[in-house]
Amino acid sequence: MLNPLTILLVTVLSGAMAMAVLGSLWRAAIPGVGYWIAANALGIVALLAFALQGHASRWLSFVAANALLALALLLVLEGCLRFLGRRERPWVAYAGLVAVLLGVCYWTFVKPDFNARVTLVSAYHAILYAALAVLVWRGRPSHRPAYNYYFLATAAALLCVGHSSRGIMYGFGRLMQTSLLQVSPSNIAFLALGILAPPLLAIGVVMLAHDRLAERFERLANVDDLTGAVSRRAFLERGGVLLNASLRSGLPVAIAIVDIDSFKSVNDTYGHAAGDQVLAHFAAFVARELRAGDVFGRLGGEEFGVLCPVTTAADAVMLLERLRGGLTASTPVELPRGLRYTFSVGVDQWRRGESLEQLMARADRALYAAKAAGRDRVVAA
């Protein structure tokens, strides 16, 4: 039969490996990772303190060990709160930790009762695991793959069931023992279940952290950092999707190629920093004014594109004229004093059987016609 001490030491090793993996993510500054690393460190110390039962004081091997292990799980919960962007602290859980500490002290020194200690600690852990499962399940973002969140929520739910069963068995006296390291089938079974907790939680939080890294990389690839508009590559991808949808539905799709007028003179007169401000201001203005479903992207330099699903060329001209008039009437306080700018637009509508590149080429020719006609205007191909 396995020795409980061996199980504790194996759990310590798994916690150390989890710390190493999480430590590799420290520099990525992902919210919650610091809490998860601290949780694994406290868990290791707690397990080592448990292993010293019979060789160290009960303050260390009973009271401190239980308190640190409970605090470790609480830090996992805190880390998930930060990861999901929530700032509140689980003060009720901290109050529960104090109650657990007092109960462990009472049933260790005042009225020694191993079963009562196990019941109390198991109930607290079960509640924290339940809270973790609900938090992760409800907090999963709709725009990200759900598998990572489901994995951690399911693992927390299973551990909640395990701790609940342990608490019930010991609480109703179905199992009787006097020491955590006592060799018995039931004790070995519950400790073996406990050995799964650190790696399951570590795998779950590492999956969340790596998904956050993947989200950052996707944003770098798909979103222009200066303007917040989608990148040229993402714009072309979404354009292909819209044309395929239009081919199936028969509904129109229009495109507008937009260019800020005399942008070089802005850079020459006010400096490149002011030019960046103009690009950011223009992108923010357009993004506020576009309709839901329209796709706004930066094609390069001061040139942008707008994809308008379920929109004819005439409707797109009206939309862009409204934007042009709105910019002319506004006073961009974010820009250097005296800096005003306009933009020109070429518009066209997709024709069945042509590629997105062909559509963009015709809209681009319309844009050049707008420039040639004096700028600050919208021209349909």
C-alpha positions as CSV (number, residue, x, y, z in Angstrom):
1,M,0.0,0.0,0.0
2,L,1.2,3.5,-0.8
3,N,2.6,5.5,2.1
4,P,0.8,8.9,2.9
5,L,4.2,10.5,3.3
6,T,5.1,9.4,-0.3
7,I,1.9,10.9,-1.6
8,L,2.6,14.2,0.1
9,L,6.1,14.4,-1.3
10,V,4.9,13.6,-4.9
11,T,2.4,16.4,-4.5
12,V,5.2,18.7,-3.4
13,L,7.1,17.9,-6.6
14,S,4.1,18.5,-8.8
15,G,3.6,21.9,-7.1
16,A,7.3,22.8,-7.7
17,M,6.9,21.9,-11.4
18,A,3.8,24.1,-11.6
19,M,5.7,27.0,-10.1
20,A,8.4,26.6,-12.7
21,V,5.9,26.7,-15.6
22,L,4.0,29.6,-14.1
23,G,7.3,31.4,-13.4
24,S,8.1,31.3,-17.1
25,L,5.0,33.5,-17.6
26,W,5.9,36.0,-15.0
27,R,7.4,38.5,-17.4
28,A,4.3,38.5,-19.6
29,A,2.6,40.5,-16.9
30,I,-0.6,38.5,-17.1
31,P,-3.1,39.4,-14.3
32,G,-3.3,36.6,-11.7
33,V,-0.1,34.8,-12.5
34,G,1.6,36.3,-9.4
35,Y,-1.2,35.0,-7.2
36,W,-0.9,31.5,-8.8
37,I,2.8,31.3,-8.2
38,A,2.4,32.4,-4.6
39,A,-0.4,29.8,-4.2
40,N,1.9,27.0,-5.3
41,A,4.7,28.2,-3.0
42,L,2.4,28.3,0.0
43,G,1.0,24.9,-1.0
44,I,4.5,23.4,-1.0
45,V,5.3,24.8,2.4
46,A,2.0,23.5,3.8
47,L,2.6,20.0,2.5
48,L,6.1,19.9,3.9
49,A,4.7,21.0,7.2
50,F,2.1,18.2,7.1
51,A,4.9,15.7,6.4
52,L,6.6,16.8,9.7
53,Q,3.7,15.5,11.8
54,G,5.1,13.6,14.7
55,H,8.5,15.3,14.3
56,A,7.6,19.0,14.7
57,S,5.2,21.0,17.0
58,R,1.5,20.8,16.3
59,W,1.5,24.5,15.7
60,L,3.5,23.9,12.6
61,S,2.3,20.5,11.4
62,F,-1.4,21.0,12.2
63,V,-2.3,24.7,12.5
64,A,0.1,26.4,10.2
65,A,-0.1,23.6,7.6
66,N,-3.9,23.7,7.4
67,A,-3.9,27.5,7.3
68,L,-1.3,27.7,4.6
69,L,-3.0,25.1,2.4
70,A,-6.3,26.9,2.7
71,L,-4.7,30.2,1.9
72,A,-3.0,28.7,-1.1
73,L,-6.4,27.7,-2.6
74,L,-7.8,31.1,-1.7
75,L,-4.9,32.7,-3.7
76,V,-5.8,30.6,-6.7
77,L,-9.3,32.1,-6.5
78,E,-7.9,35.6,-6.1
79,G,-5.7,35.0,-9.2
80,C,-8.7,34.0,-11.2
81,L,-10.6,37.1,-10.1
82,R,-7.7,39.3,-11.3
83,F,-7.3,37.3,-14.5
84,L,-10.9,37.9,-15.3
85,G,-10.5,41.6,-14.7
86,R,-12.4,41.7,-11.4
87,R,-11.0,43.9,-8.6
88,E,-13.1,42.8,-5.6
89,R,-11.5,40.9,-2.8
90,P,-13.2,37.7,-1.5
91,W,-13.5,39.1,2.1
92,V,-16.0,36.4,3.1
93,A,-13.5,33.7,2.1
94,Y,-10.9,35.4,4.2
95,A,-13.3,35.6,7.2
96,G,-13.9,31.9,6.6
97,L,-10.1,31.2,6.7
98,V,-10.0,32.9,10.1
99,A,-12.8,30.6,11.3
100,V,-11.0,27.6,10.0
101,L,-7.9,28.6,11.8
102,L,-9.7,29.0,15.1
103,G,-11.5,25.7,14.6
104,V,-8.2,23.9,13.9
105,C,-6.7,25.4,17.0
106,Y,-9.7,24.4,19.1
107,W,-9.8,20.8,17.8
108,T,-6.0,20.5,18.1
109,F,-5.3,21.9,21.6
110,V,-8.6,22.4,23.5
111,K,-10.5,19.3,22.4
112,P,-8.4,17.2,20.1
113,D,-10.6,15.7,17.4
114,F,-9.0,14.6,14.1
115,N,-12.3,14.0,12.4
116,A,-13.7,17.4,13.3
117,R,-10.6,19.1,11.9
118,V,-10.8,17.2,8.7
119,T,-14.6,18.0,8.4
120,L,-14.0,21.7,8.9
121,V,-11.1,22.0,6.5
122,S,-12.7,19.8,3.8
123,A,-15.9,21.9,4.0
124,Y,-13.9,25.1,3.5
125,H,-12.0,23.7,0.6
126,A,-15.2,22.4,-1.0
127,I,-16.7,25.9,-0.8
128,L,-13.7,27.5,-2.3
129,Y,-13.6,25.0,-5.2
130,A,-17.3,25.5,-5.8
131,A,-16.7,29.3,-5.9
132,L,-13.8,28.8,-8.3
133,A,-15.8,26.6,-10.6
134,V,-18.7,29.1,-10.7
135,L,-16.4,32.1,-11.2
136,V,-14.5,30.5,-14.1
137,W,-17.6,29.1,-15.8
138,R,-19.5,32.4,-15.7
139,G,-16.5,34.6,-16.4
140,R,-15.4,32.9,-19.6
141,P,-15.3,35.5,-22.4
142,S,-17.5,35.0,-25.4
143,H,-14.8,35.8,-27.9
144,R,-12.3,33.2,-26.7
145,P,-12.2,29.4,-26.9
146,A,-14.2,28.0,-24.0
147,Y,-12.2,24.8,-23.6
148,N,-9.6,26.3,-21.2
149,Y,-12.3,27.7,-18.9
150,Y,-14.4,24.5,-19.0
151,F,-11.3,22.5,-18.1
152,L,-10.5,24.5,-15.0
153,A,-14.2,24.8,-14.0
154,T,-14.7,21.1,-14.3
155,A,-11.5,20.3,-12.4
156,A,-12.6,22.6,-9.6
157,A,-16.1,21.1,-9.5
158,L,-14.7,17.5,-9.3
159,L,-12.3,18.6,-6.4
160,C,-15.3,20.2,-4.7
161,V,-17.1,16.9,-4.9
162,G,-14.1,15.1,-3.5
163,H,-13.7,17.4,-0.5
164,S,-17.4,17.3,0.1
165,S,-17.3,13.5,0.2
166,R,-14.3,13.6,2.5
167,G,-16.0,16.0,4.9
168,I,-19.2,14.0,5.0
169,M,-17.5,10.7,5.6
170,Y,-15.4,12.1,8.5
171,G,-18.2,14.4,9.8
172,F,-20.6,11.5,10.3
173,G,-18.0,9.2,11.7
174,R,-18.0,6.8,8.8
175,L,-14.2,7.0,8.9
176,M,-12.2,7.2,12.0
177,Q,-8.4,7.9,12.3
178,T,-6.1,10.0,14.5
179,S,-3.5,11.2,12.1
180,L,-3.1,12.5,8.5
181,L,-0.2,10.1,7.9
182,Q,-2.1,7.1,9.3
183,V,-1.9,4.2,6.8
184,S,-5.5,3.2,5.9
185,P,-7.3,2.5,2.6
186,S,-9.7,5.5,3.0
187,N,-6.9,7.9,4.0
188,I,-4.8,6.7,1.0
189,A,-7.7,7.2,-1.3
190,F,-8.5,10.7,-0.2
191,L,-4.8,11.7,-0.2
192,A,-4.5,10.2,-3.7
193,L,-7.4,12.4,-4.7
194,G,-5.6,15.4,-3.1
195,I,-2.5,14.7,-5.2
196,L,-4.5,15.6,-8.3
197,A,-5.4,19.0,-7.1
198,P,-2.1,20.9,-7.7
199,P,-1.5,19.6,-11.2
200,L,-5.1,20.0,-12.2
201,L,-5.2,23.6,-11.0
202,A,-1.8,24.3,-12.4
203,I,-2.7,23.0,-15.8
204,G,-6.0,24.9,-15.8
205,V,-4.4,28.3,-14.9
206,V,-1.5,27.8,-17.3
207,M,-4.0,27.1,-20.1
208,L,-5.8,30.4,-19.2
209,A,-2.5,32.3,-19.2
210,H,-1.4,30.8,-22.5
211,D,-4.8,31.7,-24.0
212,R,-4.3,35.3,-22.9
213,L,-0.9,35.3,-24.6
214,A,-2.5,33.9,-27.8
215,E,-5.1,36.7,-27.6
216,R,-2.3,39.3,-27.4
217,F,-0.5,37.8,-30.4
218,E,-3.8,37.7,-32.3
219,R,-4.4,41.3,-31.5
220,L,-0.9,42.3,-32.7
221,A,-1.5,40.4,-35.9
222,N,-5.1,41.7,-36.5
223,V,-5.2,45.2,-35.0
224,D,-3.2,48.2,-35.9
225,D,-1.5,49.4,-32.7
226,L,-1.6,53.1,-33.4
227,T,-5.2,53.5,-34.6
228,G,-7.0,50.4,-33.2
229,A,-8.4,49.7,-36.7
230,V,-8.0,46.1,-38.0
231,S,-4.8,45.4,-39.9
232,R,-4.7,45.0,-43.7
233,R,-4.5,41.2,-43.4
234,A,-7.5,41.0,-41.1
235,F,-9.4,43.5,-43.3
236,L,-8.8,41.3,-46.4
237,E,-9.8,38.2,-44.4
238,R,-13.1,39.7,-43.2
239,G,-13.7,41.1,-46.7
240,G,-13.5,37.6,-48.1
241,V,-16.0,36.3,-45.5
242,L,-18.4,39.1,-46.3
243,L,-18.2,38.5,-50.1
244,N,-18.9,34.8,-49.5
245,A,-21.9,35.6,-47.4
246,S,-23.1,38.1,-50.0
247,L,-22.7,35.4,-52.7
248,R,-25.0,33.1,-50.7
249,S,-27.6,35.6,-49.6
250,G,-27.6,37.9,-52.7
251,L,-27.4,41.0,-50.4
252,P,-25.1,43.8,-51.5
253,V,-21.7,44.7,-50.1
254,A,-20.0,48.1,-50.6
255,I,-16.4,49.2,-49.9
256,A,-14.9,52.6,-49.3
257,I,-11.2,53.4,-49.7
258,V,-10.4,56.4,-47.6
259,D,-7.3,58.6,-47.7
260,I,-6.4,61.6,-45.4
261,D,-5.8,64.6,-47.6
262,S,-2.3,66.2,-47.8
263,F,-1.0,64.0,-45.0
264,K,2.6,64.6,-46.0
265,S,2.2,68.3,-45.4
266,V,0.8,67.6,-41.9
267,N,4.0,65.7,-41.1
268,D,6.2,68.4,-42.7
269,T,4.4,71.3,-40.9
270,Y,3.6,69.8,-37.5
271,G,5.9,66.9,-37.2
272,H,5.4,63.1,-37.3
273,A,4.1,63.0,-33.8
274,A,1.2,65.3,-34.9
275,G,0.7,63.0,-37.9
276,D,0.3,60.0,-35.6
277,Q,-2.2,62.1,-33.6
278,V,-4.2,62.8,-36.8
279,L,-4.3,59.1,-37.6
280,A,-5.4,58.1,-34.1
281,H,-8.0,60.9,-34.1
282,F,-9.4,60.0,-37.5
283,A,-9.6,56.3,-36.6
284,A,-11.4,57.0,-33.3
285,F,-13.8,59.3,-35.0
286,V,-14.7,56.9,-37.8
287,A,-15.0,53.9,-35.4
288,R,-17.5,55.9,-33.3
289,E,-19.6,56.8,-36.3
290,L,-19.7,53.5,-38.2
291,R,-22.6,51.1,-37.9
292,A,-22.5,47.8,-36.1
293,G,-21.3,45.2,-38.6
294,D,-19.1,47.7,-40.7
295,V,-15.5,46.7,-40.8
296,F,-12.9,49.5,-40.5
297,G,-9.3,48.7,-41.3
298,R,-5.9,50.5,-41.9
299,L,-4.6,49.5,-45.3
300,G,-1.3,51.3,-44.9
301,G,0.0,54.8,-44.1
302,E,-2.8,57.2,-44.1
303,E,-5.1,55.0,-46.2
304,F,-8.1,53.1,-44.6
305,G,-10.9,50.9,-45.8
306,V,-14.5,50.5,-44.8
307,L,-16.5,47.4,-45.6
308,C,-20.2,47.9,-45.5
309,P,-22.3,44.7,-45.5
310,V,-26.0,44.8,-46.7
311,T,-25.2,48.2,-48.3
312,T,-25.4,49.5,-51.8
313,A,-22.9,51.9,-53.3
314,A,-25.4,54.8,-53.0
315,D,-26.0,54.0,-49.3
316,A,-22.2,53.9,-48.7
317,V,-21.8,57.3,-50.3
318,M,-24.4,58.7,-48.0
319,L,-22.7,57.1,-45.0
320,L,-19.2,58.5,-45.9
321,E,-20.6,61.9,-46.8
322,R,-22.2,62.0,-43.3
323,L,-18.8,61.1,-41.8
324,R,-17.0,63.7,-43.9
325,G,-19.4,66.4,-42.9
326,G,-19.2,65.4,-39.3
327,L,-15.4,65.7,-39.3
328,T,-15.6,69.1,-41.0
329,A,-18.0,70.4,-38.4
330,S,-16.1,69.1,-35.4
331,T,-13.3,70.8,-33.5
332,P,-10.6,68.2,-32.8
333,V,-9.3,69.5,-29.5
334,E,-6.9,66.5,-29.3
335,L,-4.8,67.9,-32.2
336,P,-2.3,70.8,-32.1
337,R,-3.8,74.3,-32.4
338,G,-4.7,75.2,-35.9
339,L,-4.3,71.7,-37.3
340,R,-7.3,70.7,-39.4
341,Y,-7.6,67.9,-41.9
342,T,-10.0,66.4,-44.4
343,F,-10.3,63.1,-46.2
344,S,-11.3,61.8,-49.7
345,V,-13.2,58.6,-50.4
346,G,-13.7,56.2,-53.3
347,V,-16.7,54.0,-53.1
348,D,-18.0,51.0,-55.1
349,Q,-20.2,48.0,-54.8
350,W,-19.3,44.3,-55.2
351,R,-20.2,42.6,-58.4
352,R,-21.0,38.9,-58.5
353,G,-18.0,36.8,-59.6
354,E,-15.3,39.3,-58.9
355,S,-12.5,39.1,-56.3
356,L,-12.1,41.5,-53.4
357,E,-8.9,42.8,-55.0
358,Q,-10.9,43.8,-58.1
359,L,-13.5,45.6,-56.0
360,M,-10.8,47.4,-54.1
361,A,-9.0,48.4,-57.3
362,R,-12.2,50.1,-58.6
363,A,-12.8,51.9,-55.3
364,D,-9.1,53.0,-55.4
365,R,-9.6,54.5,-58.8
366,A,-12.6,56.4,-57.5
367,L,-10.4,57.6,-54.7
368,Y,-7.9,59.0,-57.1
369,A,-10.8,60.7,-59.0
370,A,-11.8,62.3,-55.7
371,K,-8.2,63.6,-55.2
372,A,-8.0,64.9,-58.7
373,A,-11.4,66.7,-58.3
374,G,-10.0,68.8,-55.4
375,R,-10.0,66.4,-52.4
376,D,-12.4,66.5,-49.4
377,R,-15.1,64.6,-51.2
378,V,-16.7,61.2,-51.8
379,V,-16.8,59.7,-55.3
380,A,-18.5,56.5,-56.4
381,A,-16.8,54.4,-59.1
